[in-house]
């Protein structure tokens, strides 16, 4: 089987795909690096939105007890929760619209 000049091989496509997947898993999206904060002030985000703990939990799908523990410093949100909280802090209406069934 011959390959057209200038067209990458299937192997080259697979290798490029694996490199892209590895970069994504390492926190790279294209050339931009994804930043997940080490800490998040959950209470400040919630207060900025003018919500109670119960309202915030219901609006964004958090367990209210976990939210309380984050706010009181007894637990720290996992990495994915910190990323989600950052998005909520920046675009709360968009997140809420996306979640409403």
Beta strands, then each sheet from edge to edge (+ up, - down):
strand 1: 28-29
strand 2: 32-33
sheet 1: 1+ 2-
end
